[in-house]
């Protein structure tokens, strides 16, 4: 029952009481918003990569230095398969690049945008 009360309260808070449309604003925005569904889906997928604490810790480490899986595992006190799985996700999302040297694979951030996104997120939570 408590859940329904909260849901009803939230619905009341986000509902326009006056039912007055600001048509000029809405029409202008409809012309300005150009992101199609595919772009929005790709952006949502990209941002979902940042929703995992382990991946954020890996990004934080790679902002400082190019590292191999073993280095990251040791640094973050995680098992190597877990780190490899997270690095695979980061690589598929173009967050990290990899470089092979002999039998070892080294990882680094794909570009400076990733570091900026991470730091902007930090700034936001500390405001």
Z-matrix of the N, CA and C atoms (Angstrom, degrees):
N
C 1 1.463
C 2 1.530 1 111.33
N 3 1.339 2 116.33 1 -41.01
C 4 1.466 3 120.79 2 -179.82
C 5 1.523 4 111.08 3 -60.71
N 6 1.326 5 117.21 4 -37.02
C 7 1.452 6 122.40 5 178.57
C 8 1.527 7 111.08 6 -60.35
N 9 1.327 8 117.34 7 -42.16
C 10 1.464 9 121.62 8 179.08
C 11 1.517 10 111.70 9 -65.30
N 12 1.331 11 116.90 10 -38.09
C 13 1.469 12 120.20 11 178.17
C 14 1.517 13 110.43 12 -62.72
N 15 1.314 14 116.64 13 -44.12
C 16 1.464 15 120.74 14 179.37
C 17 1.525 16 110.37 15 -64.19
N 18 1.340 17 116.96 16 -44.63
C 19 1.466 18 121.44 17 179.33
C 20 1.526 19 110.45 18 -60.05
N 21 1.331 20 117.33 19 -45.46
C 22 1.467 21 121.05 20 179.62
C 23 1.519 22 111.38 21 -63.24
N 24 1.334 23 117.01 22 -40.35
C 25 1.462 24 120.44 23 179.56
C 26 1.520 25 110.62 24 -64.51
N 27 1.329 26 117.03 25 -43.09
C 28 1.467 27 120.82 26 179.17
C 29 1.521 28 110.28 27 -63.54
N 30 1.332 29 117.33 28 -43.89
C 31 1.465 30 120.63 29 179.25
C 32 1.525 31 111.14 30 -60.97
N 33 1.326 32 117.73 31 -38.53
C 34 1.469 33 120.85 32 177.84
C 35 1.522 34 110.61 33 -66.26
N 36 1.339 35 116.90 34 -38.62
C 37 1.459 36 120.78 35 -177.30
C 38 1.519 37 112.44 36 -68.97
N 39 1.324 38 118.94 37 -30.59
C 40 1.463 39 120.35 38 -177.18
C 41 1.526 40 112.92 39 -98.79
N 42 1.302 41 117.73 40 5.14
C 43 1.457 42 122.28 41 -179.64
C 44 1.520 43 109.50 42 -96.87
N 45 1.321 44 116.05 43 136.00
C 46 1.466 45 119.99 44 174.89
C 47 1.516 46 108.64 45 -68.53
N 48 1.293 47 116.11 46 123.53
C 49 1.465 48 120.74 47 179.06
C 50 1.526 49 111.17 48 -76.01
N 51 1.331 50 116.28 49 -32.93
C 52 1.466 51 119.60 50 -172.72
C 53 1.520 52 113.12 51 -87.86
N 54 1.343 53 117.48 52 -16.84
C 55 1.469 54 121.62 53 -179.07
C 56 1.531 55 111.84 54 55.80
N 57 1.350 56 115.54 55 36.51
C 58 1.457 57 120.28 56 -179.66
C 59 1.527 58 108.73 57 -108.60
N 60 1.312 59 116.74 58 115.88
C 61 1.451 60 122.95 59 -179.47
C 62 1.523 61 109.70 60 -83.98
N 63 1.325 62 116.08 61 134.38
C 64 1.471 63 121.39 62 174.68
C 65 1.528 64 106.63 63 -94.32
N 66 1.330 65 115.02 64 76.70
C 67 1.457 66 122.84 65 -169.95
C 68 1.524 67 112.98 66 -57.34
N 69 1.314 68 118.34 67 -39.81
C 70 1.464 69 119.93 68 -179.68
C 71 1.531 70 111.09 69 -62.03
N 72 1.307 71 117.42 70 -41.42
C 73 1.460 72 122.11 71 179.44
C 74 1.533 73 110.03 72 -68.26
N 75 1.317 74 116.10 73 -47.53
C 76 1.465 75 120.75 74 -177.93
C 77 1.527 76 110.77 75 -63.51
N 78 1.328 77 117.97 76 -42.10
C 79 1.465 78 121.32 77 178.65
C 80 1.533 79 111.00 78 -63.51
N 81 1.318 80 116.77 79 -42.69
C 82 1.471 81 120.74 80 178.46
C 83 1.527 82 110.63 81 -62.58
N 84 1.324 83 117.13 82 -45.37
C 85 1.462 84 120.83 83 -179.59
C 86 1.524 85 112.08 84 -65.64
N 87 1.320 86 116.25 85 -35.57
C 88 1.465 87 120.19 86 179.53
C 89 1.528 88 110.38 87 -60.66
N 90 1.329 89 117.51 88 -33.22
C 91 1.461 90 121.50 89 178.15
C 92 1.527 91 111.63 90 -78.44
N 93 1.342 92 116.94 91 -30.25
C 94 1.466 93 121.26 92 -176.48
C 95 1.520 94 113.29 93 -82.52
N 96 1.297 95 117.33 94 -30.78
C 97 1.461 96 120.53 95 -177.64
C 98 1.525 97 108.19 96 -76.80
N 99 1.330 98 115.01 97 109.02
C 100 1.460 99 119.54 98 -174.05
C 101 1.525 100 113.12 99 -109.05
N 102 1.322 101 117.82 100 -9.79
C 103 1.462 102 119.85 101 -178.49
C 104 1.521 103 110.21 102 -66.00
N 105 1.329 104 114.68 103 121.90
C 106 1.461 105 117.41 104 177.82
C 107 1.534 106 109.42 105 -86.97
N 108 1.316 107 115.75 106 175.62
C 109 1.466 108 120.97 107 -175.98
C 110 1.525 109 112.18 108 -58.92
N 111 1.325 110 117.05 109 -38.88
C 112 1.466 111 119.97 110 -179.38
C 113 1.533 112 110.98 111 -65.37
N 114 1.343 113 116.69 112 -42.60
C 115 1.466 114 120.31 113 177.48
C 116 1.526 115 111.03 114 -62.30
N 117 1.307 116 116.06 115 -43.32
C 118 1.467 117 120.68 116 179.72
C 119 1.522 118 110.09 117 -63.31
N 120 1.328 119 117.43 118 -42.04
C 121 1.471 120 120.96 119 178.85
C 122 1.522 121 111.04 120 -63.24
N 123 1.332 122 116.93 121 -42.20
C 124 1.466 123 120.63 122 179.19
C 125 1.529 124 111.00 123 -64.82
N 126 1.320 125 116.54 124 -40.37
C 127 1.456 126 120.67 125 178.58
C 128 1.526 127 111.07 126 -66.28
N 129 1.318 128 117.03 127 -41.90
C 130 1.468 129 120.79 128 178.08
C 131 1.528 130 110.26 129 -62.88
N 132 1.305 131 116.76 130 -41.04
C 133 1.460 132 120.97 131 178.07
C 134 1.528 133 110.54 132 -63.63
N 135 1.321 134 116.51 133 -42.67
C 136 1.472 135 120.84 134 178.49
C 137 1.526 136 110.78 135 -60.88
N 138 1.324 137 116.79 136 -48.31
C 139 1.463 138 119.45 137 -178.37
C 140 1.531 139 112.36 138 -67.91
N 141 1.315 140 117.79 139 -26.40
C 142 1.470 141 119.48 140 179.27
C 143 1.521 142 111.39 141 -64.52
N 144 1.320 143 117.61 142 -25.09
C 145 1.458 144 121.48 143 177.35
C 146 1.528 145 110.32 144 -60.78
N 147 1.314 146 117.02 145 -31.90
C 148 1.468 147 121.83 146 -177.87
C 149 1.529 148 112.47 147 -83.68
N 150 1.315 149 117.07 148 2.03
C 151 1.472 150 120.96 149 -176.58
C 152 1.527 151 113.04 150 -90.22
N 153 1.308 152 117.76 151 1.34
C 154 1.460 153 120.88 152 -178.08
C 155 1.535 154 109.58 153 -110.00
N 156 1.341 155 118.08 154 124.15
C 157 1.473 156 120.86 155 -178.18
C 158 1.529 157 113.68 156 -59.21
N 159 1.318 158 118.08 157 -37.46
C 160 1.469 159 119.92 158 179.50
C 161 1.519 160 110.67 159 -65.44
N 162 1.326 161 116.66 160 -43.62
C 163 1.468 162 119.13 161 178.57
C 164 1.524 163 110.78 162 -64.16
N 165 1.321 164 117.69 163 -36.68
C 166 1.468 165 119.95 164 177.44
C 167 1.525 166 111.46 165 -65.29
N 168 1.318 167 116.71 166 -38.02
C 169 1.473 168 119.69 167 177.35
C 170 1.526 169 110.35 168 -65.56
N 171 1.323 170 117.07 169 -38.68
C 172 1.465 171 121.03 170 177.24
C 173 1.523 172 110.10 171 -64.71
N 174 1.321 173 117.03 172 -45.17
C 175 1.470 174 121.01 173 177.97
C 176 1.522 175 110.09 174 -59.48
N 177 1.324 176 116.35 175 -43.79
C 178 1.464 177 120.94 176 179.21
C 179 1.531 178 110.67 177 -58.27
N 180 1.326 179 117.24 178 -44.26
C 181 1.464 180 120.83 179 179.58
C 182 1.527 181 111.07 180 -65.95
N 183 1.337 182 116.41 181 -42.87
C 184 1.461 183 120.29 182 -177.11
C 185 1.524 184 112.80 183 -73.07
N 186 1.318 185 118.01 184 -15.55
C 187 1.470 186 120.37 185 174.06
C 188 1.535 187 109.46 186 -67.00
N 189 1.324 188 116.24 187 -24.11
C 190 1.467 189 121.23 188 -174.63
C 191 1.529 190 113.58 189 -97.46
N 192 1.347 191 116.08 190 -28.72
C 193 1.459 192 119.03 191 -172.06
C 194 1.522 193 110.84 192 -165.12
N 195 1.306 194 116.41 193 145.68
C 196 1.462 195 121.33 194 170.22
C 197 1.534 196 107.36 195 -71.52
N 198 1.337 197 116.49 196 132.05
C 199 1.462 198 120.80 197 -174.75
C 200 1.523 199 111.13 198 -137.52
N 201 1.340 200 115.19 199 154.33
C 202 1.467 201 119.61 200 172.98
C 203 1.530 202 108.55 201 -94.11
N 204 1.320 203 116.44 202 170.66
C 205 1.466 204 122.28 203 -177.37
C 206 1.531 205 110.57 204 -57.09
N 207 1.338 206 116.49 205 -43.24
C 208 1.472 207 120.09 206 -179.01
C 209 1.527 208 111.34 207 -61.38
N 210 1.331 209 116.09 208 -42.59
C 211 1.473 210 120.40 209 178.90
C 212 1.524 211 110.76 210 -61.00
N 213 1.320 212 116.00 211 -46.26
C 214 1.468 213 120.97 212 -178.83
C 215 1.523 214 110.26 213 -64.56
N 216 1.331 215 116.37 214 -43.19
C 217 1.476 216 120.55 215 178.62
C 218 1.518 217 111.14 216 -57.67
N 219 1.313 218 116.22 217 -47.39
C 220 1.460 219 121.17 218 -178.66
C 221 1.534 220 110.32 219 -66.15
N 222 1.325 221 115.85 220 -47.04
C 223 1.468 222 121.20 221 -177.62
C 224 1.523 223 112.18 222 -60.21
N 225 1.322 224 116.93 223 -43.99
C 226 1.463 225 121.32 224 -175.61
C 227 1.533 226 113.24 225 -94.70
N 228 1.337 227 115.77 226 0.97
C 229 1.474 228 121.01 227 179.19
C 230 1.534 229 111.26 228 57.08
N 231 1.329 230 114.55 229 48.68
C 232 1.461 231 121.80 230 179.51
C 233 1.519 232 109.54 231 -124.60
N 234 1.312 233 116.40 232 155.12
C 235 1.466 234 120.72 233 176.61
C 236 1.524 235 109.42 234 -70.97
N 237 1.319 236 115.29 235 144.33
C 238 1.457 237 120.76 236 -176.29
C 239 1.533 238 113.94 237 -57.22
N 240 1.341 239 120.13 238 -41.99
C 241 1.473 240 118.68 239 178.56
C 242 1.535 241 112.63 240 -61.20
N 243 1.331 242 116.70 241 -35.60
C 244 1.472 243 119.85 242 179.03
C 245 1.527 244 110.46 243 -65.92
N 246 1.328 245 115.89 244 -41.54
C 247 1.470 246 120.36 245 178.65
C 248 1.529 247 109.72 246 -66.20
N 249 1.325 248 117.03 247 -43.63
C 250 1.468 249 120.62 248 179.40
C 251 1.520 250 111.58 249 -59.36
N 252 1.317 251 116.23 250 -41.24
C 253 1.469 252 120.30 251 179.38
C 254 1.533 253 110.66 252 -63.56
N 255 1.322 254 116.90 253 -44.14
C 256 1.468 255 120.37 254 179.68
C 257 1.526 256 111.14 255 -66.76
N 258 1.329 257 116.75 256 -39.65
C 259 1.467 258 120.12 257 178.11
C 260 1.532 259 110.91 258 -64.55
N 261 1.313 260 116.97 259 -35.76
C 262 1.462 261 120.78 260 176.69
C 263 1.524 262 110.28 261 -61.81
N 264 1.325 263 116.61 262 -44.41
C 265 1.471 264 121.27 263 177.61
C 266 1.523 265 110.40 264 -61.91
N 267 1.324 266 116.64 265 -44.42
C 268 1.468 267 120.54 266 -180.00
C 269 1.527 268 111.02 267 -65.26
N 270 1.321 269 117.20 268 -37.65
C 271 1.458 270 120.89 269 179.89
C 272 1.532 271 110.77 270 -68.17
N 273 1.331 272 116.90 271 -44.59
C 274 1.471 273 120.87 272 179.19
C 275 1.524 274 111.98 273 -61.92
N 276 1.330 275 116.21 274 -29.19
C 277 1.465 276 121.21 275 179.81
C 278 1.527 277 112.12 276 -90.41
N 279 1.330 278 116.38 277 6.15
C 280 1.466 279 122.70 278 179.42
C 281 1.528 280 112.70 279 61.23
N 282 1.320 281 116.06 280 33.47
C 283 1.467 282 121.10 281 175.81
C 284 1.528 283 109.40 282 -90.59
N 285 1.337 284 116.91 283 -33.75
C 286 1.461 285 120.87 284 177.63
C 287 1.523 286 109.95 285 -124.18
N 288 1.331 287 113.76 286 157.38
C 289 1.466 288 122.20 287 171.70
C 290 1.526 289 106.48 288 -113.81
N 291 1.317 290 115.46 289 159.00
C 292 1.459 291 118.38 290 176.57
C 293 1.526 292 109.97 291 -128.75
N 294 1.325 293 112.74 292 151.88
C 295 1.461 294 120.64 293 -179.07
C 296 1.520 295 107.54 294 -137.28
N 297 1.314 296 115.57 295 128.21
C 298 1.464 297 120.02 296 -177.73
C 299 1.523 298 109.00 297 -95.41
N 300 1.328 299 114.58 298 133.60
C 301 1.460 300 121.73 299 176.45
C 302 1.519 301 107.17 300 -133.84
N 303 1.322 302 116.92 301 101.77
C 304 1.466 303 120.53 302 -174.08
C 305 1.517 304 109.51 303 65.47
N 306 1.331 305 115.91 304 -123.39
C 307 1.461 306 121.30 305 178.99
C 308 1.528 307 112.88 306 -91.72
N 309 1.303 308 116.81 307 -5.08
C 310 1.464 309 119.74 308 -176.27
C 311 1.525 310 111.19 309 -101.44
N 312 1.329 311 114.01 310 148.13
C 313 1.456 312 120.91 311 175.39
C 314 1.524 313 107.11 312 -115.93
N 315 1.319 314 115.74 313 126.50
C 316 1.461 315 121.69 314 179.22
C 317 1.530 316 108.88 315 -105.82
N 318 1.319 317 115.04 316 144.07
C 319 1.463 318 121.47 317 -178.58
C 320 1.512 319 110.07 318 -118.44
N 321 1.320 320 114.61 319 146.63
C 322 1.467 321 122.07 320 174.15
C 323 1.522 322 107.23 321 -147.23
N 324 1.319 323 116.40 322 165.07
C 325 1.468 324 119.23 323 177.43
C 326 1.522 325 109.67 324 -64.96
N 327 1.314 326 115.94 325 146.23
C 328 1.461 327 121.46 326 -177.50
C 329 1.524 328 111.43 327 -61.99
N 330 1.327 329 117.21 328 -44.28
C 331 1.463 330 121.04 329 178.04
C 332 1.530 331 109.56 330 -162.31
N 333 1.313 332 115.58 331 179.59
C 334 1.477 333 121.29 332 -176.92
C 335 1.527 334 112.73 333 -67.32
N 336 1.340 335 117.81 334 -19.74
C 337 1.470 336 119.92 335 179.37
C 338 1.526 337 111.14 336 -60.33
N 339 1.324 338 117.15 337 -37.63
C 340 1.460 339 121.38 338 -177.32
C 341 1.527 340 109.71 339 -63.98
N 342 1.316 341 115.83 340 -45.07
C 343 1.472 342 120.16 341 177.84
C 344 1.529 343 110.66 342 -62.77
N 345 1.314 344 117.08 343 -40.68
C 346 1.472 345 120.41 344 178.40
C 347 1.522 346 111.59 345 -62.39
N 348 1.327 347 116.19 346 -44.75
C 349 1.471 348 120.35 347 179.48
C 350 1.522 349 110.09 348 -60.32
N 351 1.328 350 116.51 349 -44.71
C 352 1.467 351 121.88 350 179.54
C 353 1.537 352 109.99 351 -60.23
N 354 1.326 353 116.14 352 -47.88
C 355 1.471 354 120.39 353 -176.90
C 356 1.530 355 111.81 354 -68.89
N 357 1.320 356 117.71 355 -36.04
C 358 1.466 357 120.46 356 176.15
C 359 1.530 358 109.75 357 -63.94
N 360 1.323 359 116.43 358 -40.47
C 361 1.465 360 120.50 359 175.79
C 362 1.522 361 111.42 360 -60.04
N 363 1.329 362 116.75 361 -43.68
C 364 1.466 363 121.11 362 177.24
C 365 1.533 364 111.12 363 -60.92
N 366 1.312 365 115.94 364 -47.24
C 367 1.468 366 120.68 365 179.30
C 368 1.526 367 110.40 366 -57.64
N 369 1.309 368 115.74 367 -43.10
C 370 1.453 369 120.74 368 -177.39
C 371 1.530 370 111.51 369 -62.44
N 372 1.327 371 117.28 370 -44.57
C 373 1.471 372 118.14 371 -177.19
C 374 1.520 373 112.98 372 -73.22
N 375 1.349 374 117.49 373 -20.34
C 376 1.465 375 120.14 374 -179.88
C 377 1.522 376 112.93 375 -95.46
N 378 1.321 377 118.28 376 0.04
C 379 1.483 378 121.13 377 178.15
C 380 1.506 379 110.66 378 -67.25
